[in-house]
Amino acid sequence: MRLRLPFARRLPPAPFPTPAPVPLHTPDHAPAPGAVPLDAALRIARDALARHGDADIHSRTAMYFAAVDLDHALRLVVSALDYRQEH
């Protein structure tokens, strides 16, 4: 015996069209995404050091925010140095 459902069955979803791949950046012509001039990167790093210099080492939250902020500052400095060295 076959049951008849009172509502229509759903059709399977149609596949999404796949866009052509686009590079995030072209290293020959432009700096990496997020790259800033070296003096700005150093200023951001100095500000981060000043902001977290007196953070409580026993506070997980303070150490977490300091680590994330300083990681971001270090990555900015490294990307600025890499861009400067390549050009």
C-alpha positions as CSV (number, residue, x, y, z in Angstrom):
1,M,0.0,0.0,0.0
2,R,1.3,3.4,-1.0
3,L,0.6,6.4,1.1
4,R,-0.5,9.7,-0.5
5,L,1.0,12.7,1.2
6,P,-1.2,15.8,1.4
7,F,1.6,18.1,0.5
8,A,3.9,18.3,-2.5
9,R,7.4,16.7,-2.3
10,R,10.4,19.0,-2.4
11,L,12.6,18.9,-5.3
12,P,16.4,18.6,-4.6
13,P,18.1,22.0,-4.6
14,A,19.8,23.1,-7.8
15,P,23.6,23.3,-7.6
16,F,25.0,26.8,-7.3
17,P,27.0,28.2,-10.2
18,T,30.7,28.2,-9.5
19,P,32.3,31.5,-10.2
20,A,35.7,31.7,-11.8
21,P,38.6,31.8,-9.3
22,V,39.9,35.3,-8.5
23,P,43.3,35.7,-6.9
24,L,43.2,37.6,-3.6
25,H,46.1,39.8,-4.8
26,T,48.7,40.0,-7.5
27,P,52.1,40.1,-5.8
28,D,53.7,41.7,-8.8
29,H,51.5,44.8,-8.8
30,A,50.0,45.4,-5.4
31,P,50.8,44.9,-1.7
32,A,49.3,42.0,0.1
33,P,45.9,42.5,1.6
34,G,46.1,44.4,4.8
35,A,49.6,45.7,4.1
36,V,50.2,49.2,5.3
37,P,53.3,51.4,5.1
38,L,56.1,50.5,7.4
39,D,55.8,53.7,9.5
40,A,52.1,53.1,10.1
41,A,52.7,49.4,11.0
42,L,55.4,50.4,13.5
43,R,53.0,53.0,15.0
44,I,50.3,50.3,15.3
45,A,52.8,47.9,17.0
46,R,54.0,50.6,19.4
47,D,50.4,51.4,20.3
48,A,49.6,47.7,20.9
49,L,52.7,47.4,23.1
50,A,51.7,50.4,25.1
51,R,48.1,49.2,25.5
52,H,49.0,45.8,26.8
53,G,52.3,46.5,28.5
54,D,50.7,46.5,32.0
55,A,48.2,43.6,31.4
56,D,47.7,41.2,34.3
57,I,49.6,38.0,33.4
58,H,47.3,36.0,35.6
59,S,44.2,37.1,33.7
60,R,43.3,34.8,30.8
61,T,41.1,37.4,29.2
62,A,43.8,40.1,29.4
63,M,46.4,37.7,27.9
64,Y,44.0,36.6,25.2
65,F,43.3,40.2,24.1
66,A,47.0,41.1,24.3
67,A,48.0,38.0,22.3
68,V,45.5,38.7,19.5
69,D,46.3,42.4,19.3
70,L,50.1,41.9,19.3
71,D,49.8,39.1,16.7
72,H,47.9,41.4,14.5
73,A,50.6,44.1,15.0
74,L,53.4,41.7,14.3
75,R,51.8,40.5,11.1
76,L,51.3,44.1,9.9
77,V,55.0,44.8,10.5
78,V,56.1,41.6,8.7
79,S,53.9,42.3,5.7
80,A,55.1,45.9,5.5
81,L,58.8,44.7,5.7
82,D,58.2,42.0,3.1
83,Y,56.5,44.5,0.7
84,R,59.3,47.0,1.2
85,Q,62.0,44.4,0.7
86,E,60.4,43.2,-2.6
87,H,60.1,46.7,-4.1
